[in-house]
Structure formats: C-alpha cells, structure tokens
Amino acid sequence: MSVVVIPTLETERLTLRPLEVVDASRLFPIFSNATVLKHYGMEPHATVDETVHMVTNMIEGMQAGTVIRWGIVRKDDLTLIGTIGFHNLVPRHRRAEIGYEIHPDHWRNGYASEALQRALDYAAHVAAFERVGAIVYTENVASQQMLERNGFFQEGMLRQYMRQNGRAHDVYMYSYIHERQDHET
C-alpha cells in the first residue's frame, strides 16, 4: 500500500496543512471546549492525551487514505485555529463528508467559509469528489447558514442520528454537488 500525501493548501489568510501529532497540545483548547463541541457528537476531552489519541487516529486515517484532515493556520500569526477535512470517503462513488471546528476566539471572522471553500476546491479538482455531505445538528443554525452560503443544500432530517450528553439528537443532511465541467461518468 502506498502512502497517501495530503497537500498543504493556501487561501488569502489561511494555510491548511496536514495535521501532526505535535498539534494535539494546540488543539486541546478546541476539543476540550464544551461550546465548540456542543453540536459535534462527542464529549469534550478531559486530557491532552485524548486529543493526542484523536490526532493520531486522524493521521493513521490519512496514511491509510480513509481520512483527509488539515490544521487551519492563520498566516498572519501562525496560530492553529481549528481543523477541517473529509471522512467517510467513498472514492468509487466520488463522495465524502466534511467536518470542521474552529476555536471560539476566531468565530465570525469568515475563517470557516474560507477554509471550506478551499477544501471544496480540493475535493472537486484533486480528489474528484462530486458530492460532499455534511451532518449538522438541527440546533446548530450558524453552521447551517455557513454551509448554505457556500453552496450546500439541505436534503432532509435524520432523526435521532447522533448521541451526545446522554440524549439523541436530530441532524440535517446537507450536500454540496460539484457540477463537473466535462460531464464524465
């Protein structure tokens, strides 16, 4: 099996680079934050070791070709502000799901949209995904609005699809369909 190389991507204000284990300590403030994870489908991390384990699993997934995950780094001060990437990759059907999170100190600055647009460009033109899905808690209006502003369409509701804090949550299924210019099948 060959090692999959995840490229570093650039935007005007951000660098999206593959995650490294050393990022875990800088990601812990995000993944231990109950506000960030309120609509994420997992409990906040209690220790840095939990974040190390999660990042290690992401890296192993990238090496196996089952996950693509970038750290979102601000160019102006090199701060790692979150992550974005693809999971549930199904290359045969040219589809994947996207996930992202950003530390609250960096919310409402357009960073999520900027990273999302660059990741979608990569998905369409490099990974050849025609469909990118997103699962969003019905209560997470900010994420829904951000996806819709960036070309995602709400397809429907999945009832009691995610469990968090001891209860089931409904989610909306969103999709972004890249219309291929060459119309290949």
VEXVEX-709222 format. One record per residue (C-alpha): x, y, z; residue in one letter. Coordinates in steps of 0.05 Angstrom, whole numbers, plus 5000, padded with zeros to 4 digits. Layout:
# VEXVEX-709222
XYZA;...
# end
This chain:
# VEXVEX-709222
500050005000M;502750684981S;502751265030V;497651805013V;500552505012V;495853055035I;498053725005P;498454385041T;493254875014L;493355635016E;488056175018T;488756925025E;489156895102R;489956155118L;494455555108T;491154875110L;496554365127R;496353625145P;495753505219L;501753275260E;501852945329V;505253565358V;498853955341D;495053595396A;497054075451S;494854665409R;488254315390L;486654115462F;483554805478P;478754685420I;477053955434F;476354075509S;471554665498N;464354485512A;461855065469T;465654825408V;463454105417L;456254265435K;453954035366H;459753575349Y;457552885371G;463052775422M;464452965493E;469853485509P;476753195520H;478953185593A;486353095579T;491353265525V;492452515518D;485352445490E;487052975437T;493652625422V;489751975411H;484752325366M;490052665324V;493952015319T;487751665293N;486752225242M;493952155218I;493251395213E;486951515172G;490651995126M;496251485117Q;491050955100A;487351405052G;480851395092T;481252105121V;483752785097I;484653285153R;488253955154W;490054425210G;487455125197I;493155615209V;492556375206R;498156645162K;498857295200D;500956985266D;501556235251L;496056075302T;492855385294L;485555575300I;482054925282G;481554345233T;477654175170I;477453565128G;473952965097F;471852305126H;467251735103N;470951755037L;467851324982V;472251444920P;468350944878R;462151374886H;466252024886R;463652254953R;465852445023A;463352805085E;466453435112I;467553645184G;470754265215Y;471554635280E;474655295299I;476455575367H;471156085390P;476356645394D;476456605317H;469056535303W;465357045260R;471557245220N;470056845158G;475456335171Y;470755735167A;467955955100S;474956105073E;477555415094A;471255075069L;471655395000Q;478955174993R;477354465017A;471554414968L;476054644911D;480954084931Y;475253584935A;472753754865A;479253854827H;484253394862V;480452854899A;475052834845A;469252824895F;462753024861E;458853024926R;460853274994V;456053155051G;455453485119A;451653265181I;449353855223V;445453855288Y;438654175278T;440254675334E;446854895300N;443955475260V;450655825250A;453755215216S;447455115173Q;447755835150Q;455255785135M;454255155093L;448355465055E;452456095040R;457755645010N;453155254963G;450754685007F;443454455001F;439454175059Q;436953485037E;433053275098G;432953085171M;435852455202L;432052335266R;435852145330Q;442152055288Y;447452285338M;448152165413R;451352675458Q;450752835532N;446352225542G;441052405491R;439452315418A;439752905370H;436553015303D;441153265247V;440353565179Y;443853245120M;447053745073Y;450353645007S;454854024960Y;454753764889I;460453954844H;457854014773E;463353714732R;465054134672Q;467053544629D;460753134646H;464752484651E;461451884681T;
# end
